[in-house]
Amino acid sequence: MWPGDPPWSYRLAAAIERGDAVNVGEVRGTTHAGTHADAPLHVDPSGAAIDTLPLDAFVGRALLIDVSGRNGEIERAEIEAELARAATEPAGSAPERLLVATGCDWAPGFPSRWRGFSADAARWCRERELRLLGTDAPSVDSPGSDGLEAHRALFRAGIAIVEGLALAGIDVGDYEFIAFPLRWTGADASPVRAALRRIEE
């Protein structure tokens, strides 16, 4: 999770071993832990909350591309439109959902650097009429981005955002993608349980 965010915790508020009739769990923590979907409310006080986003954006055909560079190294700070365009061209199709393997390394813990999307790349996503953009990085914006321009541009275009996907070792190509957010009324984000199923032509 993001440094400084409240950590996730789980405890038994009621426990059979303590004499209660059933086990009942209590969870606490940030809405942005692990793999999660952002809502426009995350960057805009008047933006839509997670429970109002259309569920069909979070399920359906998706193209997984790899922009990690050689040996998984991050070669440039941002993903530009030209790089995203070149990575999608071999597919020969225009999927509604794009999943981007950036080579973000979570092994040591929360990463200090990753590849975010430039404002130009976010506009390219709008031009392609994407429904959803997913990344293996903690954010679609680059580290230290105070303006969160990629978030804002994507949300203005009605594009759903999923961050923190576990894409290491997964082949590029076409998949069925499922990652429903919880229906948390008025929330700025929600953890998701993301799954991919390979589409064989």
PyMOL CGO cylinders between C-alpha atoms (Angstrom):
from pymol import cmd
from pymol.cgo import CYLINDER

trace = [
    CYLINDER, 0.00, 0.00, 0.00, 1.02, 3.62, -0.36, 0.3, 1, 1, 1, 1, 1, 1,
    CYLINDER, 1.02, 3.62, -0.36, 3.43, 4.76, 2.36, 0.3, 1, 1, 1, 1, 1, 1,
    CYLINDER, 3.43, 4.76, 2.36, 1.48, 6.61, 5.03, 0.3, 1, 1, 1, 1, 1, 1,
    CYLINDER, 1.48, 6.61, 5.03, -1.88, 5.01, 4.19, 0.3, 1, 1, 1, 1, 1, 1,
    CYLINDER, -1.88, 5.01, 4.19, -3.63, 3.11, 6.98, 0.3, 1, 1, 1, 1, 1, 1,
    CYLINDER, -3.63, 3.11, 6.98, -2.56, -0.54, 6.73, 0.3, 1, 1, 1, 1, 1, 1,
    CYLINDER, -2.56, -0.54, 6.73, -4.97, -3.39, 6.09, 0.3, 1, 1, 1, 1, 1, 1,
    CYLINDER, -4.97, -3.39, 6.09, -5.81, -5.48, 9.11, 0.3, 1, 1, 1, 1, 1, 1,
    CYLINDER, -5.81, -5.48, 9.11, -8.23, -8.28, 9.89, 0.3, 1, 1, 1, 1, 1, 1,
    CYLINDER, -8.23, -8.28, 9.89, -9.38, -9.43, 13.28, 0.3, 1, 1, 1, 1, 1, 1,
    CYLINDER, -9.38, -9.43, 13.28, -12.21, -11.45, 14.71, 0.3, 1, 1, 1, 1, 1, 1,
    CYLINDER, -12.21, -11.45, 14.71, -14.70, -9.09, 16.33, 0.3, 1, 1, 1, 1, 1, 1,
    CYLINDER, -14.70, -9.09, 16.33, -16.60, -12.19, 17.47, 0.3, 1, 1, 1, 1, 1, 1,
    CYLINDER, -16.60, -12.19, 17.47, -14.89, -15.55, 17.91, 0.3, 1, 1, 1, 1, 1, 1,
    CYLINDER, -14.89, -15.55, 17.91, -16.16, -19.04, 18.66, 0.3, 1, 1, 1, 1, 1, 1,
    CYLINDER, -16.16, -19.04, 18.66, -13.08, -19.71, 20.77, 0.3, 1, 1, 1, 1, 1, 1,
    CYLINDER, -13.08, -19.71, 20.77, -14.05, -16.74, 22.97, 0.3, 1, 1, 1, 1, 1, 1,
    CYLINDER, -14.05, -16.74, 22.97, -17.55, -18.15, 23.48, 0.3, 1, 1, 1, 1, 1, 1,
    CYLINDER, -17.55, -18.15, 23.48, -19.36, -16.38, 20.63, 0.3, 1, 1, 1, 1, 1, 1,
    CYLINDER, -19.36, -16.38, 20.63, -21.81, -18.34, 18.49, 0.3, 1, 1, 1, 1, 1, 1,
    CYLINDER, -21.81, -18.34, 18.49, -19.94, -17.56, 15.25, 0.3, 1, 1, 1, 1, 1, 1,
    CYLINDER, -19.94, -17.56, 15.25, -16.74, -16.02, 13.90, 0.3, 1, 1, 1, 1, 1, 1,
    CYLINDER, -16.74, -16.02, 13.90, -17.28, -12.47, 12.56, 0.3, 1, 1, 1, 1, 1, 1,
    CYLINDER, -17.28, -12.47, 12.56, -14.39, -10.61, 10.99, 0.3, 1, 1, 1, 1, 1, 1,
    CYLINDER, -14.39, -10.61, 10.99, -13.59, -6.91, 11.04, 0.3, 1, 1, 1, 1, 1, 1,
    CYLINDER, -13.59, -6.91, 11.04, -11.41, -5.28, 8.37, 0.3, 1, 1, 1, 1, 1, 1,
    CYLINDER, -11.41, -5.28, 8.37, -9.72, -1.88, 8.36, 0.3, 1, 1, 1, 1, 1, 1,
    CYLINDER, -9.72, -1.88, 8.36, -7.42, -0.11, 5.95, 0.3, 1, 1, 1, 1, 1, 1,
    CYLINDER, -7.42, -0.11, 5.95, -7.02, 2.06, 2.87, 0.3, 1, 1, 1, 1, 1, 1,
    CYLINDER, -7.02, 2.06, 2.87, -9.20, 1.72, -0.21, 0.3, 1, 1, 1, 1, 1, 1,
    CYLINDER, -9.20, 1.72, -0.21, -6.01, 1.82, -2.32, 0.3, 1, 1, 1, 1, 1, 1,
    CYLINDER, -6.01, 1.82, -2.32, -4.30, -1.32, -1.01, 0.3, 1, 1, 1, 1, 1, 1,
    CYLINDER, -4.30, -1.32, -1.01, -3.06, -3.94, -3.46, 0.3, 1, 1, 1, 1, 1, 1,
    CYLINDER, -3.06, -3.94, -3.46, -4.97, -4.31, -6.70, 0.3, 1, 1, 1, 1, 1, 1,
    CYLINDER, -4.97, -4.31, -6.70, -7.74, -1.73, -6.70, 0.3, 1, 1, 1, 1, 1, 1,
    CYLINDER, -7.74, -1.73, -6.70, -10.04, 0.36, -8.86, 0.3, 1, 1, 1, 1, 1, 1,
    CYLINDER, -10.04, 0.36, -8.86, -10.03, 4.14, -8.56, 0.3, 1, 1, 1, 1, 1, 1,
    CYLINDER, -10.03, 4.14, -8.56, -13.14, 6.27, -8.87, 0.3, 1, 1, 1, 1, 1, 1,
    CYLINDER, -13.14, 6.27, -8.87, -13.20, 9.88, -10.13, 0.3, 1, 1, 1, 1, 1, 1,
    CYLINDER, -13.20, 9.88, -10.13, -13.90, 10.92, -6.52, 0.3, 1, 1, 1, 1, 1, 1,
    CYLINDER, -13.90, 10.92, -6.52, -10.27, 10.00, -5.82, 0.3, 1, 1, 1, 1, 1, 1,
    CYLINDER, -10.27, 10.00, -5.82, -9.05, 13.17, -7.59, 0.3, 1, 1, 1, 1, 1, 1,
    CYLINDER, -9.05, 13.17, -7.59, -12.22, 15.30, -7.76, 0.3, 1, 1, 1, 1, 1, 1,
    CYLINDER, -12.22, 15.30, -7.76, -14.39, 16.15, -4.73, 0.3, 1, 1, 1, 1, 1, 1,
    CYLINDER, -14.39, 16.15, -4.73, -17.45, 16.24, -7.00, 0.3, 1, 1, 1, 1, 1, 1,
    CYLINDER, -17.45, 16.24, -7.00, -16.45, 13.13, -8.96, 0.3, 1, 1, 1, 1, 1, 1,
    CYLINDER, -16.45, 13.13, -8.96, -18.37, 9.86, -9.14, 0.3, 1, 1, 1, 1, 1, 1,
    CYLINDER, -18.37, 9.86, -9.14, -17.94, 7.36, -6.31, 0.3, 1, 1, 1, 1, 1, 1,
    CYLINDER, -17.94, 7.36, -6.31, -16.95, 3.74, -6.87, 0.3, 1, 1, 1, 1, 1, 1,
    CYLINDER, -16.95, 3.74, -6.87, -20.49, 2.39, -6.37, 0.3, 1, 1, 1, 1, 1, 1,
    CYLINDER, -20.49, 2.39, -6.37, -21.81, 4.48, -9.27, 0.3, 1, 1, 1, 1, 1, 1,
    CYLINDER, -21.81, 4.48, -9.27, -19.34, 3.25, -11.93, 0.3, 1, 1, 1, 1, 1, 1,
    CYLINDER, -19.34, 3.25, -11.93, -20.73, 0.90, -14.59, 0.3, 1, 1, 1, 1, 1, 1,
    CYLINDER, -20.73, 0.90, -14.59, -19.78, -2.69, -13.81, 0.3, 1, 1, 1, 1, 1, 1,
    CYLINDER, -19.78, -2.69, -13.81, -19.52, -3.62, -17.48, 0.3, 1, 1, 1, 1, 1, 1,
    CYLINDER, -19.52, -3.62, -17.48, -16.33, -1.56, -17.72, 0.3, 1, 1, 1, 1, 1, 1,
    CYLINDER, -16.33, -1.56, -17.72, -14.67, -4.06, -15.36, 0.3, 1, 1, 1, 1, 1, 1,
    CYLINDER, -14.67, -4.06, -15.36, -15.46, -7.23, -17.29, 0.3, 1, 1, 1, 1, 1, 1,
    CYLINDER, -15.46, -7.23, -17.29, -14.84, -8.22, -20.90, 0.3, 1, 1, 1, 1, 1, 1,
    CYLINDER, -14.84, -8.22, -20.90, -12.18, -8.57, -23.54, 0.3, 1, 1, 1, 1, 1, 1,
    CYLINDER, -12.18, -8.57, -23.54, -8.82, -6.95, -22.76, 0.3, 1, 1, 1, 1, 1, 1,
    CYLINDER, -8.82, -6.95, -22.76, -5.46, -6.66, -24.49, 0.3, 1, 1, 1, 1, 1, 1,
    CYLINDER, -5.46, -6.66, -24.49, -2.35, -7.13, -22.35, 0.3, 1, 1, 1, 1, 1, 1,
    CYLINDER, -2.35, -7.13, -22.35, 0.72, -5.28, -23.63, 0.3, 1, 1, 1, 1, 1, 1,
    CYLINDER, 0.72, -5.28, -23.63, 4.28, -5.06, -22.29, 0.3, 1, 1, 1, 1, 1, 1,
    CYLINDER, 4.28, -5.06, -22.29, 6.12, -1.73, -22.19, 0.3, 1, 1, 1, 1, 1, 1,
    CYLINDER, 6.12, -1.73, -22.19, 8.75, -2.76, -19.64, 0.3, 1, 1, 1, 1, 1, 1,
    CYLINDER, 8.75, -2.76, -19.64, 11.73, -2.45, -21.96, 0.3, 1, 1, 1, 1, 1, 1,
    CYLINDER, 11.73, -2.45, -21.96, 14.77, -4.71, -22.01, 0.3, 1, 1, 1, 1, 1, 1,
    CYLINDER, 14.77, -4.71, -22.01, 15.08, -7.18, -19.15, 0.3, 1, 1, 1, 1, 1, 1,
    CYLINDER, 15.08, -7.18, -19.15, 12.16, -5.55, -17.38, 0.3, 1, 1, 1, 1, 1, 1,
    CYLINDER, 12.16, -5.55, -17.38, 14.15, -2.36, -16.76, 0.3, 1, 1, 1, 1, 1, 1,
    CYLINDER, 14.15, -2.36, -16.76, 12.36, 0.97, -16.69, 0.3, 1, 1, 1, 1, 1, 1,
    CYLINDER, 12.36, 0.97, -16.69, 13.95, 2.83, -19.58, 0.3, 1, 1, 1, 1, 1, 1,
    CYLINDER, 13.95, 2.83, -19.58, 11.91, 6.02, -19.55, 0.3, 1, 1, 1, 1, 1, 1,
    CYLINDER, 11.91, 6.02, -19.55, 10.01, 7.82, -16.83, 0.3, 1, 1, 1, 1, 1, 1,
    CYLINDER, 10.01, 7.82, -16.83, 6.67, 7.98, -18.64, 0.3, 1, 1, 1, 1, 1, 1,
    CYLINDER, 6.67, 7.98, -18.64, 4.73, 5.93, -21.14, 0.3, 1, 1, 1, 1, 1, 1,
    CYLINDER, 4.73, 5.93, -21.14, 4.17, 8.13, -24.16, 0.3, 1, 1, 1, 1, 1, 1,
    CYLINDER, 4.17, 8.13, -24.16, 1.37, 7.72, -26.69, 0.3, 1, 1, 1, 1, 1, 1,
    CYLINDER, 1.37, 7.72, -26.69, 3.76, 6.48, -29.38, 0.3, 1, 1, 1, 1, 1, 1,
    CYLINDER, 3.76, 6.48, -29.38, 5.01, 3.65, -27.18, 0.3, 1, 1, 1, 1, 1, 1,
    CYLINDER, 5.01, 3.65, -27.18, 1.48, 2.56, -26.29, 0.3, 1, 1, 1, 1, 1, 1,
    CYLINDER, 1.48, 2.56, -26.29, 0.46, 2.74, -29.95, 0.3, 1, 1, 1, 1, 1, 1,
    CYLINDER, 0.46, 2.74, -29.95, 3.43, 0.63, -31.06, 0.3, 1, 1, 1, 1, 1, 1,
    CYLINDER, 3.43, 0.63, -31.06, 2.75, -1.99, -28.37, 0.3, 1, 1, 1, 1, 1, 1,
    CYLINDER, 2.75, -1.99, -28.37, -0.88, -2.40, -29.42, 0.3, 1, 1, 1, 1, 1, 1,
    CYLINDER, -0.88, -2.40, -29.42, -0.34, -2.50, -33.18, 0.3, 1, 1, 1, 1, 1, 1,
    CYLINDER, -0.34, -2.50, -33.18, 0.61, -6.22, -33.41, 0.3, 1, 1, 1, 1, 1, 1,
    CYLINDER, 0.61, -6.22, -33.41, -2.78, -7.15, -31.96, 0.3, 1, 1, 1, 1, 1, 1,
    CYLINDER, -2.78, -7.15, -31.96, -4.54, -5.70, -34.97, 0.3, 1, 1, 1, 1, 1, 1,
    CYLINDER, -4.54, -5.70, -34.97, -7.65, -5.03, -32.91, 0.3, 1, 1, 1, 1, 1, 1,
    CYLINDER, -7.65, -5.03, -32.91, -9.05, -2.20, -30.81, 0.3, 1, 1, 1, 1, 1, 1,
    CYLINDER, -9.05, -2.20, -30.81, -9.99, -3.68, -27.44, 0.3, 1, 1, 1, 1, 1, 1,
    CYLINDER, -9.99, -3.68, -27.44, -12.11, -1.73, -24.98, 0.3, 1, 1, 1, 1, 1, 1,
    CYLINDER, -12.11, -1.73, -24.98, -9.77, -2.62, -22.12, 0.3, 1, 1, 1, 1, 1, 1,
    CYLINDER, -9.77, -2.62, -22.12, -5.99, -2.24, -22.07, 0.3, 1, 1, 1, 1, 1, 1,
    CYLINDER, -5.99, -2.24, -22.07, -3.76, -3.86, -19.44, 0.3, 1, 1, 1, 1, 1, 1,
    CYLINDER, -3.76, -3.86, -19.44, -0.19, -2.58, -19.29, 0.3, 1, 1, 1, 1, 1, 1,
    CYLINDER, -0.19, -2.58, -19.29, 2.77, -4.53, -17.91, 0.3, 1, 1, 1, 1, 1, 1,
    CYLINDER, 2.77, -4.53, -17.91, 5.33, -1.85, -17.08, 0.3, 1, 1, 1, 1, 1, 1,
    CYLINDER, 5.33, -1.85, -17.08, 7.85, -4.08, -15.32, 0.3, 1, 1, 1, 1, 1, 1,
    CYLINDER, 7.85, -4.08, -15.32, 7.10, -2.50, -11.95, 0.3, 1, 1, 1, 1, 1, 1,
    CYLINDER, 7.10, -2.50, -11.95, 8.98, -4.45, -9.28, 0.3, 1, 1, 1, 1, 1, 1,
    CYLINDER, 8.98, -4.45, -9.28, 7.01, -5.05, -6.07, 0.3, 1, 1, 1, 1, 1, 1,
    CYLINDER, 7.01, -5.05, -6.07, 9.38, -7.69, -4.68, 0.3, 1, 1, 1, 1, 1, 1,
    CYLINDER, 9.38, -7.69, -4.68, 11.25, -5.36, -2.28, 0.3, 1, 1, 1, 1, 1, 1,
    CYLINDER, 11.25, -5.36, -2.28, 7.99, -3.74, -1.14, 0.3, 1, 1, 1, 1, 1, 1,
    CYLINDER, 7.99, -3.74, -1.14, 6.30, -0.57, -2.32, 0.3, 1, 1, 1, 1, 1, 1,
    CYLINDER, 6.30, -0.57, -2.32, 8.23, 0.54, -5.44, 0.3, 1, 1, 1, 1, 1, 1,
    CYLINDER, 8.23, 0.54, -5.44, 10.12, 3.83, -5.48, 0.3, 1, 1, 1, 1, 1, 1,
    CYLINDER, 10.12, 3.83, -5.48, 9.80, 4.20, -9.26, 0.3, 1, 1, 1, 1, 1, 1,
    CYLINDER, 9.80, 4.20, -9.26, 7.52, 3.02, -12.02, 0.3, 1, 1, 1, 1, 1, 1,
    CYLINDER, 7.52, 3.02, -12.02, 6.27, 4.00, -15.44, 0.3, 1, 1, 1, 1, 1, 1,
    CYLINDER, 6.27, 4.00, -15.44, 3.20, 6.19, -15.42, 0.3, 1, 1, 1, 1, 1, 1,
    CYLINDER, 3.20, 6.19, -15.42, 1.25, 7.52, -18.37, 0.3, 1, 1, 1, 1, 1, 1,
    CYLINDER, 1.25, 7.52, -18.37, 1.95, 10.91, -19.88, 0.3, 1, 1, 1, 1, 1, 1,
    CYLINDER, 1.95, 10.91, -19.88, -0.98, 13.26, -20.48, 0.3, 1, 1, 1, 1, 1, 1,
    CYLINDER, -0.98, 13.26, -20.48, -0.49, 12.57, -24.20, 0.3, 1, 1, 1, 1, 1, 1,
    CYLINDER, -0.49, 12.57, -24.20, -0.81, 8.81, -23.64, 0.3, 1, 1, 1, 1, 1, 1,
    CYLINDER, -0.81, 8.81, -23.64, -3.96, 9.38, -21.58, 0.3, 1, 1, 1, 1, 1, 1,
    CYLINDER, -3.96, 9.38, -21.58, -5.42, 11.38, -24.48, 0.3, 1, 1, 1, 1, 1, 1,
    CYLINDER, -5.42, 11.38, -24.48, -4.50, 8.50, -26.81, 0.3, 1, 1, 1, 1, 1, 1,
    CYLINDER, -4.50, 8.50, -26.81, -6.52, 6.17, -24.56, 0.3, 1, 1, 1, 1, 1, 1,
    CYLINDER, -6.52, 6.17, -24.56, -9.48, 8.50, -24.98, 0.3, 1, 1, 1, 1, 1, 1,
    CYLINDER, -9.48, 8.50, -24.98, -9.07, 8.55, -28.75, 0.3, 1, 1, 1, 1, 1, 1,
    CYLINDER, -9.07, 8.55, -28.75, -9.09, 4.75, -28.75, 0.3, 1, 1, 1, 1, 1, 1,
    CYLINDER, -9.09, 4.75, -28.75, -12.35, 4.89, -26.78, 0.3, 1, 1, 1, 1, 1, 1,
    CYLINDER, -12.35, 4.89, -26.78, -11.06, 2.62, -24.03, 0.3, 1, 1, 1, 1, 1, 1,
    CYLINDER, -11.06, 2.62, -24.03, -13.45, 1.60, -21.27, 0.3, 1, 1, 1, 1, 1, 1,
    CYLINDER, -13.45, 1.60, -21.27, -10.68, 0.60, -18.84, 0.3, 1, 1, 1, 1, 1, 1,
    CYLINDER, -10.68, 0.60, -18.84, -6.94, 1.03, -18.36, 0.3, 1, 1, 1, 1, 1, 1,
    CYLINDER, -6.94, 1.03, -18.36, -5.10, -1.31, -16.00, 0.3, 1, 1, 1, 1, 1, 1,
    CYLINDER, -5.10, -1.31, -16.00, -1.47, -1.18, -14.86, 0.3, 1, 1, 1, 1, 1, 1,
    CYLINDER, -1.47, -1.18, -14.86, 0.89, -3.23, -12.70, 0.3, 1, 1, 1, 1, 1, 1,
    CYLINDER, 0.89, -3.23, -12.70, 2.21, 0.02, -11.20, 0.3, 1, 1, 1, 1, 1, 1,
    CYLINDER, 2.21, 0.02, -11.20, 0.85, 1.71, -8.06, 0.3, 1, 1, 1, 1, 1, 1,
    CYLINDER, 0.85, 1.71, -8.06, -0.56, 4.53, -10.17, 0.3, 1, 1, 1, 1, 1, 1,
    CYLINDER, -0.56, 4.53, -10.17, -1.34, 5.45, -13.77, 0.3, 1, 1, 1, 1, 1, 1,
    CYLINDER, -1.34, 5.45, -13.77, 0.57, 8.66, -13.02, 0.3, 1, 1, 1, 1, 1, 1,
    CYLINDER, 0.57, 8.66, -13.02, 4.33, 8.80, -12.60, 0.3, 1, 1, 1, 1, 1, 1,
    CYLINDER, 4.33, 8.80, -12.60, 5.91, 8.99, -9.13, 0.3, 1, 1, 1, 1, 1, 1,
    CYLINDER, 5.91, 8.99, -9.13, 5.76, 12.47, -7.66, 0.3, 1, 1, 1, 1, 1, 1,
    CYLINDER, 5.76, 12.47, -7.66, 3.00, 13.64, -10.00, 0.3, 1, 1, 1, 1, 1, 1,
    CYLINDER, 3.00, 13.64, -10.00, 1.20, 16.27, -7.94, 0.3, 1, 1, 1, 1, 1, 1,
    CYLINDER, 1.20, 16.27, -7.94, -1.33, 17.15, -10.64, 0.3, 1, 1, 1, 1, 1, 1,
    CYLINDER, -1.33, 17.15, -10.64, -2.32, 13.52, -11.38, 0.3, 1, 1, 1, 1, 1, 1,
    CYLINDER, -2.32, 13.52, -11.38, -2.97, 14.55, -14.97, 0.3, 1, 1, 1, 1, 1, 1,
    CYLINDER, -2.97, 14.55, -14.97, -3.28, 10.98, -16.27, 0.3, 1, 1, 1, 1, 1, 1,
    CYLINDER, -3.28, 10.98, -16.27, -5.96, 10.18, -13.67, 0.3, 1, 1, 1, 1, 1, 1,
    CYLINDER, -5.96, 10.18, -13.67, -7.85, 13.35, -14.52, 0.3, 1, 1, 1, 1, 1, 1,
    CYLINDER, -7.85, 13.35, -14.52, -7.64, 12.87, -18.29, 0.3, 1, 1, 1, 1, 1, 1,
    CYLINDER, -7.64, 12.87, -18.29, -8.77, 9.25, -18.09, 0.3, 1, 1, 1, 1, 1, 1,
    CYLINDER, -8.77, 9.25, -18.09, -11.68, 10.03, -15.78, 0.3, 1, 1, 1, 1, 1, 1,
    CYLINDER, -11.68, 10.03, -15.78, -12.78, 12.95, -18.01, 0.3, 1, 1, 1, 1, 1, 1,
    CYLINDER, -12.78, 12.95, -18.01, -12.96, 10.43, -20.85, 0.3, 1, 1, 1, 1, 1, 1,
    CYLINDER, -12.96, 10.43, -20.85, -15.01, 7.98, -18.76, 0.3, 1, 1, 1, 1, 1, 1,
    CYLINDER, -15.01, 7.98, -18.76, -12.19, 5.42, -18.60, 0.3, 1, 1, 1, 1, 1, 1,
    CYLINDER, -12.19, 5.42, -18.60, -12.06, 3.17, -15.53, 0.3, 1, 1, 1, 1, 1, 1,
    CYLINDER, -12.06, 3.17, -15.53, -8.69, 2.71, -13.79, 0.3, 1, 1, 1, 1, 1, 1,
    CYLINDER, -8.69, 2.71, -13.79, -7.31, -0.42, -12.15, 0.3, 1, 1, 1, 1, 1, 1,
    CYLINDER, -7.31, -0.42, -12.15, -3.89, -0.21, -10.47, 0.3, 1, 1, 1, 1, 1, 1,
    CYLINDER, -3.89, -0.21, -10.47, -1.51, -2.70, -8.86, 0.3, 1, 1, 1, 1, 1, 1,
    CYLINDER, -1.51, -2.70, -8.86, -2.28, -5.64, -11.17, 0.3, 1, 1, 1, 1, 1, 1,
    CYLINDER, -2.28, -5.64, -11.17, -0.03, -8.71, -10.83, 0.3, 1, 1, 1, 1, 1, 1,
    CYLINDER, -0.03, -8.71, -10.83, 1.07, -9.09, -14.47, 0.3, 1, 1, 1, 1, 1, 1,
    CYLINDER, 1.07, -9.09, -14.47, 4.61, -10.47, -14.09, 0.3, 1, 1, 1, 1, 1, 1,
    CYLINDER, 4.61, -10.47, -14.09, 5.16, -13.62, -16.14, 0.3, 1, 1, 1, 1, 1, 1,
    CYLINDER, 5.16, -13.62, -16.14, 1.89, -13.35, -18.05, 0.3, 1, 1, 1, 1, 1, 1,
    CYLINDER, 1.89, -13.35, -18.05, 2.14, -13.47, -21.85, 0.3, 1, 1, 1, 1, 1, 1,
    CYLINDER, 2.14, -13.47, -21.85, 0.91, -10.53, -23.89, 0.3, 1, 1, 1, 1, 1, 1,
    CYLINDER, 0.91, -10.53, -23.89, -2.26, -11.09, -25.85, 0.3, 1, 1, 1, 1, 1, 1,
    CYLINDER, -2.26, -11.09, -25.85, -6.04, -11.19, -25.64, 0.3, 1, 1, 1, 1, 1, 1,
    CYLINDER, -6.04, -11.19, -25.64, -7.80, -12.12, -22.42, 0.3, 1, 1, 1, 1, 1, 1,
    CYLINDER, -7.80, -12.12, -22.42, -11.13, -12.00, -20.73, 0.3, 1, 1, 1, 1, 1, 1,
    CYLINDER, -11.13, -12.00, -20.73, -10.68, -9.64, -17.78, 0.3, 1, 1, 1, 1, 1, 1,
    CYLINDER, -10.68, -9.64, -17.78, -12.78, -9.60, -14.61, 0.3, 1, 1, 1, 1, 1, 1,
    CYLINDER, -12.78, -9.60, -14.61, -12.10, -7.17, -11.75, 0.3, 1, 1, 1, 1, 1, 1,
    CYLINDER, -12.10, -7.17, -11.75, -15.28, -5.99, -10.04, 0.3, 1, 1, 1, 1, 1, 1,
    CYLINDER, -15.28, -5.99, -10.04, -15.00, -3.31, -7.36, 0.3, 1, 1, 1, 1, 1, 1,
    CYLINDER, -15.00, -3.31, -7.36, -17.01, -3.63, -4.18, 0.3, 1, 1, 1, 1, 1, 1,
    CYLINDER, -17.01, -3.63, -4.18, -20.19, -1.60, -3.98, 0.3, 1, 1, 1, 1, 1, 1,
    CYLINDER, -20.19, -1.60, -3.98, -18.93, 0.72, -1.25, 0.3, 1, 1, 1, 1, 1, 1,
    CYLINDER, -18.93, 0.72, -1.25, -21.37, 3.62, -1.20, 0.3, 1, 1, 1, 1, 1, 1,
    CYLINDER, -21.37, 3.62, -1.20, -19.58, 6.94, -1.57, 0.3, 1, 1, 1, 1, 1, 1,
    CYLINDER, -19.58, 6.94, -1.57, -16.06, 5.45, -1.66, 0.3, 1, 1, 1, 1, 1, 1,
    CYLINDER, -16.06, 5.45, -1.66, -13.14, 6.86, -3.67, 0.3, 1, 1, 1, 1, 1, 1,
    CYLINDER, -13.14, 6.86, -3.67, -11.76, 3.40, -4.58, 0.3, 1, 1, 1, 1, 1, 1,
    CYLINDER, -11.76, 3.40, -4.58, -12.16, -0.31, -3.91, 0.3, 1, 1, 1, 1, 1, 1,
    CYLINDER, -12.16, -0.31, -3.91, -9.94, -3.40, -3.80, 0.3, 1, 1, 1, 1, 1, 1,
    CYLINDER, -9.94, -3.40, -3.80, -10.68, -5.85, -6.62, 0.3, 1, 1, 1, 1, 1, 1,
    CYLINDER, -10.68, -5.85, -6.62, -10.03, -9.54, -7.17, 0.3, 1, 1, 1, 1, 1, 1,
    CYLINDER, -10.03, -9.54, -7.17, -8.68, -9.43, -10.73, 0.3, 1, 1, 1, 1, 1, 1,
    CYLINDER, -8.68, -9.43, -10.73, -8.63, -12.49, -12.99, 0.3, 1, 1, 1, 1, 1, 1,
    CYLINDER, -8.63, -12.49, -12.99, -7.58, -13.19, -16.57, 0.3, 1, 1, 1, 1, 1, 1,
    CYLINDER, -7.58, -13.19, -16.57, -8.75, -15.98, -18.85, 0.3, 1, 1, 1, 1, 1, 1,
    CYLINDER, -8.75, -15.98, -18.85, -6.84, -16.43, -22.11, 0.3, 1, 1, 1, 1, 1, 1,
    CYLINDER, -6.84, -16.43, -22.11, -8.93, -16.06, -25.26, 0.3, 1, 1, 1, 1, 1, 1,
    CYLINDER, -8.93, -16.06, -25.26, -7.98, -18.68, -27.81, 0.3, 1, 1, 1, 1, 1, 1,
    CYLINDER, -7.98, -18.68, -27.81, -8.96, -17.87, -31.39, 0.3, 1, 1, 1, 1, 1, 1,
]
cmd.load_cgo(trace, "trace")
